[in-house]
Amino acid sequence: MAGITLKGSPIETIGNLPEVDTKAPTFRLTRSDLSDAALEDFAGKTIVLNIFPTLKKL
């Protein structure tokens, strides 16, 4: 679990957030034009992943 703050309140997530500068695992996604993209398509480029954690149910 990872502890984060949401609107000033501490909460715990399911799983762990990646560390800074961690290499991303291979992935495939769909671009806005509906074409496929994979991690290797971004070789040599800096990319930023926006991660939305799943909150632990109370």
N, C-alpha and C positions, 0 to 999 in steps of 0.2 A: 504494500500500500504506500501511497505517497500522501503526505499532508500538504494541503494547499489552503488558501484563504479565499472565500467567496463572499463578497459584500461585507467584508470585515469579520466573518465568522469562520473559524477553522473547520475544515472538513477532511475526510479521508477518501481516497479514490480506490478503485479496484485495480490492482496491478501497480506497476512502477513506471514513472516517467523516465525517459532516456536521459542520460547525462549529457551535458554540453559537449559538442564535438564527437559524439558517438556516431559511428558509421551506420547509415540506415540499412535495414535488411532489404533484399530485393523486393520490389513491389511493382504492381501494374495498376494504372488508374485510367480514367476516361477524361480526356480534355473537353473543353467547352464546345469544340466542333465535333464531338463524339468519336474522335480517333483515339487509339490507344497510346499510352506513354508508359515507359518503364524507367527504372532507376538509371540504367545504362544510357538512356537518351540524354541525361543531364551530365554526363562525364565531363570533368574539367570546369564545371560551373558551380557556383555557390547556390545552394537551394535552402529554403527555409520551410520546414514542415509546421503547419498549424495543427496542433494536437488538441482534441477535445476529450478530456478524461471522462470516464463513466463514473458516476458517483455511487458510493456504497449506499444501499438501501437501509433505512433505519428500521 
